[in-house]
Amino acid sequence: MSDEQATTARKNAVTMEKLVNLCKRRGIVFPTSEIYGGLGSTYDYGPLGTELKRNVKEAWWREMVQSRSDVLGLDSAIFQHPRTWEASGHLENFTDPMVDCKNCKLRFRADKVAGPQCPECGGELTPARQFNLMFKTFMGPVEDTASTVFLRPETAQGIFANFQNLVDTQRVKLPFGVAQIGKSFRNEITTENFIFRTREFEQMEMEFFIKPETGEEEKWYRYWVEFRADWHVRYGLRADHLRRREHAADELSHYSSGTTDLEYLYPFGWGELEGIAKRGSFDLDQHARASGRDLSYFDEDAKRRYRPWVIEPALGVDRAMLAFMLDAYDEDVVENEERIVMRFNPRLAPIKVAVYPLLRKGGQPEKAVAVREMLARHFTTAYDQAGSIGRRYRRQDEVGTPFGVTIDHQTMEDDTVTLRDRDTTRQERYPIGALVEVLNGKVGWAAA
Ligand code: ATP
């Protein structure tokens, strides 16, 4: 299948519009400040989106930090000393070429316009000039140059700036990684495609420090590319919607000697999902020079000091959510009725189990409430007694709830319930007392 054919097939499966509608209708994603007419491509996550986001971050954090012995966690400030950005090269290099239309005044990224004319009105465009993507603000009561600070455009620099603290306090031995999750800000010239590119977003980044040797670098670079690709597939991306693309020499960032993008097949075509970059010792060297600190590591075995090299996998939380939602989205027919079903990996599903009384009488609602309370101590739950049972199942299918527990007349006799599977729609009977264990086996981390 060519790229073009694949894109067409993708478009037919799920359009961005369908997903955006579902997200709005069910409280997954809302446009920010909608009551004031919105604030250009800024989004808020509703109750279900908030759960999904937490689950995506947790899936990353558990696998990148908690379940490994060679990675530490960090949570550095959004504001860093302004010299950080001078040293990292962001003040000088973190720019996109921008052109203005002399007629309608719209602004475009020069590399995104095809010809010399304005794509909107056909007007004449100015020559390209560099536009810095960092947001500026002032720290403290005085608004002058001395108090200018920037909102971080990536989380990575907080890790490099803490390198000495980590080495001094954590008894680390190479190779080791330092990971963090947090908000980043980029004053993108054009935002696009729902939560794919926004000006405020969250990143999950890890700096993996290694011995400064070519063989080590190549080995760990390949390791992280494969580890990250595998993670995406295990949590729900279709393997044929993911590809690895090496950057050509002329597209590499100022700090990188090699980068592989994991690209995902969005409805609008292939686009970056995550980047895995070789950063060498660029950042530590720069900060050492700018701060006058050593920022080196003492290799006990080799009895020498050096600055480690770095491999960095960097992923956007919001972009990952978009990809997981796109691949989860499905439409099928159950009992002659069309349904939308989000086939989320159970670990990512916002609600793990919904509880329903079949009838609103005979003690069933009270029993269902009690079962829900028991399950809520272990899982995110929903309770629904409104409308036909079929309608209630559809409502949960649409937001990807993997399991449903139904209380029926038999429950009132023998304390068993049915457990319905979202994907197969099949039901099995279990004693209420076994539910937590059964569900743990299906949605717990051990099942991931
Ligand atoms: P792009 O080429 O799409 O602008 P980039 O190469 O500048 O992205 P990186 O600096 O490598 O992106 O950032 C790492 C990850 O952070 C990206 O792979 C993406 O998932 C996420 N990301 C970057 N910019 C944005 C943004 N404006 N909105 C949402 N996510 C973003």
Boltz pocket constraint, residues with backbone or C-beta under 6 A from the ligand:
constraints:
  - pocket:
      binder: B
      contacts: [[A, 153], [A, 154], [A, 186], [A, 188], [A, 195], [A, 196], [A, 197], [A, 198], [A, 199], [A, 200], [A, 201], [A, 202], [A, 203], [A, 272], [A, 273], [A, 274], [A, 275], [A, 314], [A, 315], [A, 316], [A, 317], [A, 318], [A, 319], [A, 320]]
      max_distance: 6.0
